[in-house]
Amino acid sequence: MLSTTLSSKGQIILPSKLRKKINIKKGSKFIIEFRDNKIILTLLNKEYYEKLAGSISENGKLLKSLISEKEKEKNL
């Protein structure tokens, strides 16, 4: 089990071992949820968007658009 500490600015540091394991880099985006007294971070990556495929439209146009935008962000 890994642990971390909250800074005076309300920031937490994810240990490098975890960041490397799931390929988190500077600028990575997350969804933050609070459920059952737990804070849940969901990494917004290609796999996350692929799970949404077909949930909004049959053609997956929104998914392709979201993935395209994510790729553009990586190249900045």
MMTF fields as JSON, N, C-alpha, C and O atoms, coordinates in Angstrom:
{
  "mmtfVersion": "1.0.0",
  "mmtfProducer": "UNKNOWN",
  "numBonds": 303,
  "numAtoms": 304,
  "numGroups": 76,
  "numChains": 1,
  "numModels": 1,
  "chainsPerModel": [1],
  "groupsPerChain": [76],
  "chainIdList": ["A"],
  "bondAtomList": [4, 2, 8, 6, 12, 10, 16, 14, 20, 18, 24, 22, 28, 26, 32, 30, 36, 34, 40, 38, 44, 42, 48, 46, 52, 50, 56, 54, 60, 58, 64, 62, 68, 66, 72, 70, 76, 74, 80, 78, 84, 82, 88, 86, 92, 90, 96, 94, 100, 98, 104, 102, 108, 106, 112, 110, 116, 114, 120, 118, 124, 122, 128, 126, 132, 130, 136, 134, 140, 138, 144, 142, 148, 146, 152, 150, 156, 154, 160, 158, 164, 162, 168, 166, 172, 170, 176, 174, 180, 178, 184, 182, 188, 186, 192, 190, 196, 194, 200, 198, 204, 202, 208, 206, 212, 210, 216, 214, 220, 218, 224, 222, 228, 226, 232, 230, 236, 234, 240, 238, 244, 242, 248, 246, 252, 250, 256, 254, 260, 258, 264, 262, 268, 266, 272, 270, 276, 274, 280, 278, 284, 282, 288, 286, 292, 290, 296, 294, 300, 298],
  "bondOrderList": [1, 1, 1, 1, 1, 1, 1, 1, 1, 1, 1, 1, 1, 1, 1, 1, 1, 1, 1, 1, 1, 1, 1, 1, 1, 1, 1, 1, 1, 1, 1, 1, 1, 1, 1, 1, 1, 1, 1, 1, 1, 1, 1, 1, 1, 1, 1, 1, 1, 1, 1, 1, 1, 1, 1, 1, 1, 1, 1, 1, 1, 1, 1, 1, 1, 1, 1, 1, 1, 1, 1, 1, 1, 1, 1],
  "groupList": [{"groupName": "MET", "atomNameList": ["N", "CA", "C", "O"], "elementList": ["N", "C", "C", "O"], "formalChargeList": [0, 0, 0, 0], "bondAtomList": [1, 0, 2, 1, 3, 2], "bondOrderList": [1, 1, 2], "singleLetterCode": "M", "chemCompType": "L-PEPTIDE LINKING"}, {"groupName": "LEU", "atomNameList": ["N", "CA", "C", "O"], "elementList": ["N", "C", "C", "O"], "formalChargeList": [0, 0, 0, 0], "bondAtomList": [1, 0, 2, 1, 3, 2], "bondOrderList": [1, 1, 2], "singleLetterCode": "L", "chemCompType": "L-PEPTIDE LINKING"}, {"groupName": "SER", "atomNameList": ["N", "CA", "C", "O"], "elementList": ["N", "C", "C", "O"], "formalChargeList": [0, 0, 0, 0], "bondAtomList": [1, 0, 2, 1, 3, 2], "bondOrderList": [1, 1, 2], "singleLetterCode": "S", "chemCompType": "L-PEPTIDE LINKING"}, {"groupName": "THR", "atomNameList": ["N", "CA", "C", "O"], "elementList": ["N", "C", "C", "O"], "formalChargeList": [0, 0, 0, 0], "bondAtomList": [1, 0, 2, 1, 3, 2], "bondOrderList": [1, 1, 2], "singleLetterCode": "T", "chemCompType": "L-PEPTIDE LINKING"}, {"groupName": "LYS", "atomNameList": ["N", "CA", "C", "O"], "elementList": ["N", "C", "C", "O"], "formalChargeList": [0, 0, 0, 0], "bondAtomList": [1, 0, 2, 1, 3, 2], "bondOrderList": [1, 1, 2], "singleLetterCode": "K", "chemCompType": "L-PEPTIDE LINKING"}, {"groupName": "GLY", "atomNameList": ["N", "CA", "C", "O"], "elementList": ["N", "C", "C", "O"], "formalChargeList": [0, 0, 0, 0], "bondAtomList": [1, 0, 2, 1, 3, 2], "bondOrderList": [1, 1, 2], "singleLetterCode": "G", "chemCompType": "PEPTIDE LINKING"}, {"groupName": "GLN", "atomNameList": ["N", "CA", "C", "O"], "elementList": ["N", "C", "C", "O"], "formalChargeList": [0, 0, 0, 0], "bondAtomList": [1, 0, 2, 1, 3, 2], "bondOrderList": [1, 1, 2], "singleLetterCode": "Q", "chemCompType": "L-PEPTIDE LINKING"}, {"groupName": "ILE", "atomNameList": ["N", "CA", "C", "O"], "elementList": ["N", "C", "C", "O"], "formalChargeList": [0, 0, 0, 0], "bondAtomList": [1, 0, 2, 1, 3, 2], "bondOrderList": [1, 1, 2], "singleLetterCode": "I", "chemCompType": "L-PEPTIDE LINKING"}, {"groupName": "PRO", "atomNameList": ["N", "CA", "C", "O"], "elementList": ["N", "C", "C", "O"], "formalChargeList": [0, 0, 0, 0], "bondAtomList": [1, 0, 2, 1, 3, 2], "bondOrderList": [1, 1, 2], "singleLetterCode": "P", "chemCompType": "L-PEPTIDE LINKING"}, {"groupName": "ARG", "atomNameList": ["N", "CA", "C", "O"], "elementList": ["N", "C", "C", "O"], "formalChargeList": [0, 0, 0, 0], "bondAtomList": [1, 0, 2, 1, 3, 2], "bondOrderList": [1, 1, 2], "singleLetterCode": "R", "chemCompType": "L-PEPTIDE LINKING"}, {"groupName": "ASN", "atomNameList": ["N", "CA", "C", "O"], "elementList": ["N", "C", "C", "O"], "formalChargeList": [0, 0, 0, 0], "bondAtomList": [1, 0, 2, 1, 3, 2], "bondOrderList": [1, 1, 2], "singleLetterCode": "N", "chemCompType": "L-PEPTIDE LINKING"}, {"groupName": "PHE", "atomNameList": ["N", "CA", "C", "O"], "elementList": ["N", "C", "C", "O"], "formalChargeList": [0, 0, 0, 0], "bondAtomList": [1, 0, 2, 1, 3, 2], "bondOrderList": [1, 1, 2], "singleLetterCode": "F", "chemCompType": "L-PEPTIDE LINKING"}, {"groupName": "GLU", "atomNameList": ["N", "CA", "C", "O"], "elementList": ["N", "C", "C", "O"], "formalChargeList": [0, 0, 0, 0], "bondAtomList": [1, 0, 2, 1, 3, 2], "bondOrderList": [1, 1, 2], "singleLetterCode": "E", "chemCompType": "L-PEPTIDE LINKING"}, {"groupName": "ASP", "atomNameList": ["N", "CA", "C", "O"], "elementList": ["N", "C", "C", "O"], "formalChargeList": [0, 0, 0, 0], "bondAtomList": [1, 0, 2, 1, 3, 2], "bondOrderList": [1, 1, 2], "singleLetterCode": "D", "chemCompType": "L-PEPTIDE LINKING"}, {"groupName": "TYR", "atomNameList": ["N", "CA", "C", "O"], "elementList": ["N", "C", "C", "O"], "formalChargeList": [0, 0, 0, 0], "bondAtomList": [1, 0, 2, 1, 3, 2], "bondOrderList": [1, 1, 2], "singleLetterCode": "Y", "chemCompType": "L-PEPTIDE LINKING"}, {"groupName": "ALA", "atomNameList": ["N", "CA", "C", "O"], "elementList": ["N", "C", "C", "O"], "formalChargeList": [0, 0, 0, 0], "bondAtomList": [1, 0, 2, 1, 3, 2], "bondOrderList": [1, 1, 2], "singleLetterCode": "A", "chemCompType": "L-PEPTIDE LINKING"}],
  "groupTypeList": [0, 1, 2, 3, 3, 1, 2, 2, 4, 5, 6, 7, 7, 1, 8, 2, 4, 1, 9, 4, 4, 7, 10, 7, 4, 4, 5, 2, 4, 11, 7, 7, 12, 11, 9, 13, 10, 4, 7, 7, 1, 3, 1, 1, 10, 4, 12, 14, 14, 12, 4, 1, 15, 5, 2, 7, 2, 12, 10, 5, 4, 1, 1, 4, 2, 1, 7, 2, 12, 4, 12, 4, 12, 4, 10, 1],
  "groupIdList": [1, 2, 3, 4, 5, 6, 7, 8, 9, 10, 11, 12, 13, 14, 15, 16, 17, 18, 19, 20, 21, 22, 23, 24, 25, 26, 27, 28, 29, 30, 31, 32, 33, 34, 35, 36, 37, 38, 39, 40, 41, 42, 43, 44, 45, 46, 47, 48, 49, 50, 51, 52, 53, 54, 55, 56, 57, 58, 59, 60, 61, 62, 63, 64, 65, 66, 67, 68, 69, 70, 71, 72, 73, 74, 75, 76],
  "secStructList": [7, 7, 7, 7, 7, 7, 7, 6, 6, 1, 7, 7, 7, 7, 7, 2, 2, 2, 2, 2, 2, 6, 6, 7, 7, 6, 6, 7, 7, 3, 3, 3, 3, 3, 3, 6, 6, 3, 3, 3, 3, 3, 3, 7, 1, 2, 2, 2, 2, 2, 2, 6, 6, 6, 6, 1, 7, 1, 1, 7, 2, 2, 2, 2, 2, 2, 2, 2, 2, 2, 2, 2, 2, 2, 6, 7],
  "xCoordList": [0.846, 0.0, 0.894, 1.886, 0.531, 1.271, 0.534, -0.681, 1.264, 0.614, 1.198, 2.27, 0.49, 0.934, 0.369, -0.428, 0.777, 0.35, -0.227, 0.267, -1.247, -1.866, -1.017, -0.638, -0.709, 0.081, -0.815, -2.039, -0.188, -0.95, -1.8, -2.737, -1.481, -2.254, -3.336, -4.002, -3.51, -4.529, -4.096, -4.942, -2.809, -2.286, -1.784, -1.299, -1.915, -1.32, -0.351, -0.529, 0.657, 1.632, 1.377, 1.328, 1.217, 1.095, 2.512, 3.328, 2.821, 4.172, 4.615, 3.809, 5.904, 6.427, 6.193, 5.967, 6.245, 6.002, 4.616, 4.462, 3.627, 2.261, 2.154, 1.533, 2.76, 2.699, 3.302, 2.759, 4.411, 5.057, 4.219, 4.116, 3.622, 2.847, 1.662, 1.35, 0.996, -0.185, 0.018, -0.942, 1.3, 1.679, 1.032, 0.448, 1.14, 0.648, 1.81, 2.902, 1.546, 2.577, 2.07, 0.884, 2.966, 2.609, 1.471, 1.542, 0.44, -0.697, -1.798, -2.831, -1.597, -2.645, -3.91, -3.843, -5.047, -6.322, -7.09, -6.986, -7.87, -8.625, -10.047, -10.326, -10.926, -12.237, -12.117, -11.548, -12.649, -12.612, -14.04, -14.945, -14.234, -15.543, -15.41, -14.352, -16.477, -16.523, -17.691, -18.848, -17.39, -18.419, -18.082, -16.936, -19.083, -18.903, -17.681, -16.903, -17.526, -16.429, -15.053, -14.06, -15.0, -13.754, -13.601, -14.581, -12.373, -12.059, -11.558, -10.616, -12.189, -11.846, -11.328, -12.022, -10.096, -9.509, -9.585, -9.125, -10.164, -10.222, -9.4, -9.696, -8.377, -7.509, -8.263, -8.833, -8.266, -8.902, -7.875, -7.09, -7.897, -6.976, -7.764, -8.994, -7.068, -7.721, -8.673, -9.771, -8.248, -9.082, -10.384, -11.438, -10.307, -11.515, -12.5, -13.69, -11.994, -12.878, -13.423, -14.558, -12.626, -13.099, -14.259, -15.149, -14.248, -15.354, -16.658, -17.74, -16.557, -17.742, -18.299, -19.406, -17.529, -17.926, -19.344, -19.674, -20.16, -21.523, -22.497, -23.701, -22.028, -22.951, -23.681, -24.707, -23.16, -23.799, -24.409, -25.494, -23.726, -24.285, -23.874, -22.901, -24.627, -24.342, -23.071, -22.403, -22.731, -21.589, -20.271, -19.212, -20.308, -19.086, -18.36, -17.16, -19.064, -18.424, -17.877, -16.799, -18.614, -18.152, -16.87, -15.948, -16.806, -15.604, -14.403, -13.344, -14.564, -13.459, -13.015, -11.821, -13.962, -13.647, -12.885, -11.903, -13.329, -12.659, -11.234, -10.314, -11.051, -9.721, -8.825, -7.651, -9.366, -8.618, -8.163, -7.018, -9.061, -8.714, -7.634, -6.729, -7.724, -6.729, -5.362, -4.352, -5.321, -4.06, -3.469, -2.253, -4.308, -3.845, -3.231, -2.21, -3.855, -3.33, -1.95, -1.079, -1.735, -0.444, 0.649, 1.795, 0.291, 1.284, 1.602, 2.461, 0.942, 1.224, 2.474, 2.841],
  "yCoordList": [-1.173, 0.0, 1.239, 1.299, 2.227, 3.48, 4.546, 4.462, 5.545, 6.641, 7.965, 8.004, 9.041, 10.384, 11.361, 10.975, 12.622, 13.642, 14.838, 15.205, 15.433, 16.622, 17.836, 18.008, 18.688, 19.891, 21.014, 20.885, 22.102, 23.249, 23.885, 24.628, 23.598, 24.112, 23.13, 23.365, 22.044, 21.056, 20.1, 19.464, 19.986, 19.117, 17.8, 17.745, 16.742, 15.467, 15.05, 15.403, 14.31, 13.801, 12.311, 11.566, 11.894, 10.471, 9.91, 10.426, 8.878, 8.321, 7.925, 7.453, 8.124, 7.861, 6.412, 6.145, 5.487, 4.069, 3.893, 3.157, 4.566, 4.498, 5.23, 4.724, 6.424, 7.202, 6.419, 6.419, 5.76, 4.976, 3.765, 3.418, 3.126, 1.907, 2.161, 1.329, 3.316, 3.582, 4.749, 5.323, 5.09, 6.067, 7.437, 8.0, 7.961, 9.308, 10.274, 10.083, 11.313, 12.301, 13.691, 13.878, 14.662, 16.056, 16.448, 16.206, 17.045, 17.475, 16.438, 16.724, 15.227, 14.199, 14.73, 15.438, 14.382, 14.865, 13.718, 12.557, 14.092, 13.111, 13.608, 14.805, 12.671, 12.972, 12.678, 11.66, 13.563, 13.356, 13.101, 13.889, 12.005, 11.667, 11.423, 11.024, 11.663, 11.359, 10.416, 10.804, 9.166, 8.149, 7.341, 6.94, 7.109, 6.248, 6.645, 5.793, 7.945, 8.498, 8.195, 8.095, 8.049, 7.793, 8.796, 9.172, 9.227, 10.074, 9.157, 8.39, 9.239, 8.367, 9.219, 10.114, 8.934, 9.603, 8.655, 7.516, 9.122, 8.325, 9.039, 10.179, 8.376, 8.94, 9.044, 8.061, 10.228, 10.422, 10.096, 10.95, 8.842, 8.391, 7.72, 7.676, 7.207, 6.593, 5.465, 5.339, 4.655, 3.539, 4.043, 3.431, 5.154, 5.723, 6.122, 5.818, 6.804, 7.25, 6.071, 6.119, 5.013, 3.84, 3.163, 2.6, 3.218, 2.641, 3.379, 2.808, 4.64, 5.437, 5.161, 5.587, 4.451, 4.214, 3.647, 2.66, 4.293, 3.832, 4.24, 4.035, 4.807, 5.168, 6.472, 6.76, 7.262, 8.539, 8.53, 9.073, 7.924, 7.824, 6.491, 5.873, 6.058, 4.772, 4.796, 3.772, 5.947, 6.035, 6.279, 6.164, 6.609, 6.848, 8.123, 8.249, 9.071, 10.313, 11.112, 11.7, 11.13, 11.87, 11.255, 11.978, 9.93, 9.245, 9.619, 9.959, 9.558, 9.896, 11.332, 11.631, 12.207, 13.615, 13.783, 14.523, 13.101, 13.187, 12.64, 13.229, 11.522, 10.941, 11.879, 12.053, 12.473, 13.419, 14.615, 15.054, 15.136, 16.265, 15.879, 16.667, 14.677, 14.198, 14.095, 14.458, 13.607, 13.489, 14.874, 15.048, 15.853, 17.216, 17.788, 18.474, 17.504, 17.974, 17.403, 18.1, 16.133, 15.492, 16.175, 16.258, 16.661, 17.261, 18.706, 19.292, 19.301, 20.696, 20.839, 21.951],
  "zCoordList": [0.0, 0.0, 0.0, 0.725, -0.821, -0.9, -0.107, 0.077, 0.36, 1.084, 0.617, 0.012, 0.901, 0.545, 1.564, 2.419, 1.478, 2.437, 1.691, 0.624, 2.236, 1.662, 2.016, 3.175, 1.021, 1.275, 1.812, 1.849, 2.224, 2.72, 1.617, 1.91, 0.358, -0.779, -1.233, -2.241, -0.502, -0.849, -1.948, -2.578, -2.189, -3.233, -2.647, -1.517, -3.449, -3.06, -4.158, -5.323, -3.782, -4.745, -4.901, -3.923, -6.15, -6.427, -6.509, -7.273, -5.748, -5.756, -7.171, -7.974, -7.464, -8.812, -9.241, -10.421, -8.301, -8.616, -9.252, -10.226, -8.697, -9.216, -10.553, -11.487, -10.65, -11.891, -13.053, -14.158, -12.804, -13.859, -14.244, -15.421, -13.246, -13.493, -14.418, -15.269, -14.256, -15.079, -16.046, -16.56, -16.283, -17.299, -17.096, -18.022, -15.89, -15.596, -15.801, -15.267, -16.588, -16.871, -16.533, -16.26, -16.551, -16.307, -17.249, -18.454, -16.698, -17.501, -17.65, -18.256, -17.105, -17.175, -16.505, -15.501, -17.067, -16.539, -15.884, -16.282, -14.857, -14.08, -13.843, -13.904, -13.574, -13.023, -11.53, -11.138, -10.708, -9.26, -8.781, -9.058, -8.068, -7.515, -6.017, -5.53, -5.311, -3.887, -3.666, -3.828, -3.291, -3.07, -1.835, -1.631, -1.021, 0.159, 0.986, 1.415, 1.201, 1.997, 1.389, 2.11, 0.045, -0.668, -1.797, -2.441, -2.035, -3.178, -4.281, -4.082, -5.442, -6.558, -7.71, -8.191, -8.15, -9.302, -10.49, -10.411, -11.589, -12.807, -13.87, -14.228, -14.37, -15.389, -16.705, -17.178, -17.294, -18.595, -19.671, -20.082, -20.121, -21.156, -22.275, -22.232, -23.259, -24.413, -23.99, -24.532, -23.028, -22.568, -21.945, -22.119, -21.223, -20.618, -21.712, -21.63, -22.731, -23.809, -24.611, -25.086, -24.765, -25.491, -24.767, -25.405, -23.44, -22.668, -22.939, -22.8, -23.324, -23.628, -25.024, -25.353, -25.834, -27.222, -27.292, -26.635, -28.097, -28.306, -27.226, -27.386, -26.139, -25.062, -25.353, -24.737, -26.286, -26.587, -27.991, -28.2, -28.937, -30.285, -30.883, -30.451, -31.879, -32.497, -33.331, -33.471, -33.883, -34.786, -34.072, -34.689, -32.805, -32.053, -32.462, -32.219, -33.078, -33.53, -32.35, -32.439, -31.257, -30.093, -29.545, -29.167, -29.498, -29.021, -29.873, -29.345, -31.184, -32.082, -31.868, -31.904, -31.649, -31.406, -30.096, -30.042, -29.04, -27.743, -27.812, -27.245, -28.502, -28.643, -29.452, -29.124, -30.491, -31.307, -30.471, -30.578, -29.643, -28.778, -27.776, -27.502, -27.231, -26.28, -26.948, -26.346, -28.18, -28.919, -29.177, -29.098, -29.483, -29.705, -28.426, -28.479, -27.27, -25.984, -25.724, -25.202, -26.084, -25.872, -26.676, -26.236, -27.853, -28.738, -28.428, -29.085, -27.453, -27.094, -26.276, -25.899]
}
